[in-house]
Amino acid sequence: MINVGIVGVGGYTGLELVKMLLSHPAFRLNYVAATAGDRMLEALHPALLDLITFPVEEANAEAVAEKCELVFLALPHKASMGFAKELISKNIKVVDLSADYRLERETYEAHYCPHEDPENLPRAVYGLIEYYREEIRTARLVAGPGCYPTATLLGILPFIPYIDTQAPLFVDAKSGVSGAGKKLTQTSHFVTINDNIFAYNPLKHRHAPEIAEKIAKIHGAKMEVNFVPHLIPATRGELVSVYATLKEEIDPAEILEQAYGTEAFIRLRENPVDIKSVGGTHFCDIYAARNGRALFVSSAIDNLLRGASSQALAAANLMMGLEEGAGLPIVPYVP
Ligand SMILES: NC(=O)c1ccc[n+]([C@@H]2O[C@H](COP(=O)([O-])OP(=O)(O)OC[C@H]3O[C@@H](n4cnc5c(N)ncnc54)[C@H](OP(=O)(O)O)[C@@H]3O)[C@@H](O)[C@H]2O)c1
């Protein structure tokens, strides 16, 4: 068994990692840390009672180095990079779920804060599995993509060569409330979001530069990405609708089949996708339609899994030479 750890285990993505690691065939959870390290894991997350008993420690790089070969950082951005830097210097493999290693330094600093680990930043591999699989296998540091960029990029990347890149790309996205983490805010308050839906940070959300940067890296296409996220009254799940203008009248189903026909965790749907059918799984469901040169691409993921923790676990599997799909959840929470 390979010993792994989680720092930031008290949050939503940390909990999802624990749940998957309970039955992982090759990883043993050997270290968990939260800001306050004086409790048992099952006290922090009562849902884990009788499933695991484990002491929660305060995050400490020495302890991680003694106990783990690989660690998942399920921390907010900025908190992650200080810790990742120390772990990498101790030769520990790191999968970071935050934004800290996802972007070029210039893009990161324009949208987040000054970068505190510029040395490791260029070595980080972007953890969008289907596009960076080979690089992830040999990586020591993987940056988990944002949840919205995951759903958006998986949907739109196969079409970029056929899209008029001079025309703006419109991305209309909807997320369940867990996308913002467990901290309560006015917008995530039950009374605000119940029976409600609204856009937030329209055209200025930090995931827009991430989407644009990766389209440019993967296809060499510089595009204006107009991204409008919405909050919906659901706990989890993300639905992304992309509107683009085609250069030519292609068959969208054929393009998707060419791109993903052999991918085990991408399901190509004949009808528009929905969040419930992917809830609790690592799947990304995609559907596309065309009217003349107008293209509509729709993709759905579970933000906490394919948008965060299961994508991180898939990367960890590859980094440790395991089957990509080891321990990944595939049975949806339906009905
Ligand atoms: N939620 C999603 O759908 C999603 C999707 C993709 C990526 N992400 C990214 O994944 C990361 C974790 O997200 P989340 O939704 O799990 O957030 P969360 O529910 O807010 O949990 C974050 C955890 O980090 C811990 N923490 C904060 N500062 C810390 C520090 N300085 N040292 C140690 N622990 C610290 C908190 O600990 P305490 O509980 O002990 O205070 C909390 O448990 C974030 O960077 C987020 O942007 C999230």
The ligand as a MOL file (V3000), in Angstrom:
LIG
                    3D

  0  0  0     0  0            999 V3000
M  V30 BEGIN CTAB
M  V30 COUNTS 48 52 0 0 0
M  V30 BEGIN ATOM
M  V30 1 N -15.6560 23.1190 -3.6030 0
M  V30 2 C -15.3960 22.8430 -4.8690 0
M  V30 3 O -16.2990 22.4620 -5.6330 0
M  V30 4 C -14.0010 22.9740 -5.4000 0
M  V30 5 C -13.7540 22.5930 -6.7300 0
M  V30 6 C -12.4520 22.7110 -7.2510 0
M  V30 7 C -11.4440 23.2200 -6.4610 0
M  V30 8 N -11.7190 23.6180 -5.1840 0 CHG=1
M  V30 9 C -10.6130 24.1580 -4.4060 0
M  V30 10 O -10.2140 23.1950 -3.4410 0
M  V30 11 C -9.7710 23.8320 -2.2470 0
M  V30 12 C -10.5920 23.3160 -1.0720 0
M  V30 13 O -11.9720 23.6120 -1.3610 0
M  V30 14 P -13.1570 23.2050 -0.3710 0
M  V30 15 O -14.4070 23.4510 -1.1370 0
M  V30 16 O -12.9140 21.8860 0.2040 0 CHG=-1
M  V30 17 O -12.9870 24.3460 0.7230 0
M  V30 18 P -13.5440 24.3700 2.2070 0
M  V30 19 O -14.7480 23.5190 2.3250 0
M  V30 20 O -13.6640 25.8180 2.5490 0
M  V30 21 O -12.3550 23.7220 3.0340 0
M  V30 22 C -11.0680 24.2760 3.1020 0
M  V30 23 C -10.3640 23.6700 4.2850 0
M  V30 24 O -9.0630 24.2770 4.3770 0
M  V30 25 C -8.7500 24.4270 5.7480 0
M  V30 26 N -7.8060 25.5380 5.9190 0
M  V30 27 C -7.9850 26.8350 5.6070 0
M  V30 28 N -6.8590 27.5230 5.8230 0
M  V30 29 C -5.9660 26.6450 6.3160 0
M  V30 30 C -4.6180 26.7310 6.7160 0
M  V30 31 N -3.9840 27.9070 6.6790 0
M  V30 32 N -3.9930 25.6030 7.1580 0
M  V30 33 C -4.6460 24.4210 7.2010 0
M  V30 34 N -5.9360 24.2710 6.8210 0
M  V30 35 C -6.5630 25.3630 6.3750 0
M  V30 36 C -10.0560 24.7080 6.4380 0
M  V30 37 O -9.8440 24.1370 7.7000 0
M  V30 38 P -10.7960 24.2280 8.9710 0
M  V30 39 O -12.0390 23.5280 8.5880 0
M  V30 40 O -10.0260 23.4830 9.9740 0
M  V30 41 O -10.9530 25.6900 9.2120 0
M  V30 42 C -11.0710 23.9460 5.5930 0
M  V30 43 O -11.3940 22.7060 6.1460 0
M  V30 44 C -9.9390 25.3410 -2.4920 0
M  V30 45 O -8.7340 25.9030 -2.8980 0
M  V30 46 C -10.9700 25.4080 -3.6030 0
M  V30 47 O -10.8670 26.5670 -4.3800 0
M  V30 48 C -12.9590 23.4790 -4.6290 0
M  V30 END ATOM
M  V30 BEGIN BOND
M  V30 1 1 1 2
M  V30 2 2 2 3
M  V30 3 1 2 4
M  V30 4 1 4 5
M  V30 5 2 4 48
M  V30 6 2 5 6
M  V30 7 1 6 7
M  V30 8 2 7 8
M  V30 9 1 8 9
M  V30 10 1 8 48
M  V30 11 1 9 10
M  V30 12 1 9 46
M  V30 13 1 10 11
M  V30 14 1 11 12
M  V30 15 1 11 44
M  V30 16 1 12 13
M  V30 17 1 13 14
M  V30 18 2 14 15
M  V30 19 1 14 16
M  V30 20 1 14 17
M  V30 21 1 17 18
M  V30 22 2 18 19
M  V30 23 1 18 20
M  V30 24 1 18 21
M  V30 25 1 21 22
M  V30 26 1 22 23
M  V30 27 1 23 24
M  V30 28 1 23 42
M  V30 29 1 24 25
M  V30 30 1 25 26
M  V30 31 1 25 36
M  V30 32 1 26 27
M  V30 33 1 26 35
M  V30 34 2 27 28
M  V30 35 1 28 29
M  V30 36 1 29 30
M  V30 37 2 29 35
M  V30 38 1 30 31
M  V30 39 2 30 32
M  V30 40 1 32 33
M  V30 41 2 33 34
M  V30 42 1 34 35
M  V30 43 1 36 37
M  V30 44 1 36 42
M  V30 45 1 37 38
M  V30 46 2 38 39
M  V30 47 1 38 40
M  V30 48 1 38 41
M  V30 49 1 42 43
M  V30 50 1 44 45
M  V30 51 1 44 46
M  V30 52 1 46 47
M  V30 END BOND
M  V30 END CTAB
M  END
